Amino acid sequence: MIIQVPALEELPALRAIERAAGEPFRALGMAAVADDEPPSIEQLTEFQRAGRALAAYEEAGPGEERRRPVGYLLWEPVDGCTHVEQVSVHPDYAHRGIGRALIDRARGDGGRVALTLTTFTEVPWNAPYYARIGFRVLPEAELTPGLRAIRAHEAALGLDRWPRVAMRREPEWDGREG
């Protein structure tokens, strides 16, 4: 698997990944999430040009000239952390460590920066998954101003119809020598 900033011409494929990754929400009674429109090409272009988009690619098969993206991640700086805005993997490539690899790659500065995200608590591939890879739920008292703003925006979009939380994974490097 290769992870890199996607080319501009690959951005439509990221939208297709998002649509496919949303479909499993339907079985959980979350059709509104499944039907939610992926980020626009304009939004994806902003992330791509800022270097805040990553795509995971399968290896090219026999006779194929190019590999194709199978997952992607968008991030933005929020209150000194790397905030995972979106991470999606095509369901055909689920359970292969692609989401985790994207998240691990998003951590900048050699692991010196904490990661944050917001997610659904009761979706197996959301909060329970993130807890397994080192994220912890942030209590209300630990929400930063930026995370509070993100949660308020999500509530305004109606995402709080289902329980949601903010989560954080601490930096791997604490600045101490030795």
N, C-alpha and C positions, 0 to 999 in steps of 0.2 A: 504494500500500500504506500502511496505517495501522498503527502499533505503539502499543499502550497496555496498561495494566493491564486484564485481562479482568474483566467483571462476574461476580458469583457465579453467575448463571444460565447463563453460558457455560462453566463448568468441565467439565461432562460432555462438551462438544465437544473439550476438550483431551485427555481420556482417549481419545476416538475417534481423534484425530490420532496419539496415541502408539501405539495398536494398529496403525493403518495404516502408520506409519513403521517399525514393528518387522518387518513382513512381509518386506522384502528380506533380512533376516538369514538367513531360512530357506534361501535359495539358496546361502549361504556355509557351510552346515552348522552354523548357530548357531540351531537351532530353540528352544533354551532361552531365548535372548534374545528371539526373536520371540514366544514364549509368555509372557514375563514380564508380570506384571500392571502396568498403568500406576499412577502415583500415585493414591491414593484421593481422593475428593472432600474428605475431611477434610484430607489433606495439601495438596492444591491450595488449599483455603480458607486454610490457615495462610500459605502463600506469598502468596496474593492479598491477604489482610488486612495483611500486613507490607510490601506494595508490592514484593515480590520475585518477581512473576510478570509476564511480558509476553506478549502475544499479537499476532500479525500477522494482519491482516484483508485480504481481497480487497475491492475496491470493490463496492458493491451493483450488481447488474445491472438492466437495465430491468424495471420492475414489482416489484422487490424492495424491501422497506422497510428491511431490515437487511443489513449485511454479515456474513460469518461468518468465524470464525478458521480459518486455514490452517496456522498454525505457532505454537509457543510456546516460551518459555524460562523456567526457574526458576533462581534464583541465591541464594547465601547468602554472608555474609562469612566468610572463612576466613583467619586470620593476616594481616589487613590487606589482603587481595585480594578481588576479586569472583570467587567460585567459581561457575562455570556447572555447576549440578547436573544440568540436563537441557535439551537443545534438540532439538526435533523439528519436522519440516515434513512435511505430508501429501505422499506421493509424487506426487500429481497436480500439485503445485506446486513440485517439485524443480527445481533448476538455474535458479532465478530470483533468487537473491541474498537469499532470505528468511532463511535461517539466519544469514548474515553480518550482515544488517541487525539481526536480533535480538541477536546478539552485540555488535555495535557499540553498540546502544542500552543494553545492560546495563552498559556501562562508565560508572560514575558519576563525579561530581566533575570533569566536563569533561575526561575522559581522564587524570586524575591517578592512577588506581588500576589496578594490574595485574590482568589476568584470568587465572584458572587453570581447569583442567578435567582430568578423567581420561577416557581413551578407549581404544578398541581400536586397536592399531598396524597391523593388517593389513586393516582394513575401509576400502575406498577413500573412503567418505564420513565417515570418522572421522579418525584421526591424519594421513593424507596431506592431507586437506582443510584441517584446522586449520593445518598447516604452511604451506599456500598462503596463508592469511589472517593470517600473522604470528605464530603460536604456535611455540614451540620445545619440544622434549622436555627435561624436567628430569632431569638425572642424579640418582641416588639421594642423593648428598651434598647436593643442593640442595632436597630435599623438606623442607617445613616440618612441624612437629608435626601441624598440622591435615590436611595432605595425606597424611602417613603414616597417620593415623587413618582417613581416607577410603579409602586403598588397602587397609588391613587389613580394613575393613568389606566392601569389594568382594570381597576374597579369601574372606572368610567366607561370602559369598553364592554363591561358586563362579564368579565372573566371570573369575578368573585361569586358567580352562581355555583361554582364548585370550589371547595377549600383550596387555598393557595398559601404558599409561604415563600419567604426569602431564605436563601441558604448561602453558606460561605465555606470555602476550603482555604485553610491557612497557607501562608507561604511555606515552601520547603526549606528555605534558607533564612535563618534568623539574624544574620549579621555578625554572629560571634565567630571568632577564630578558633581553630583547633578541631 
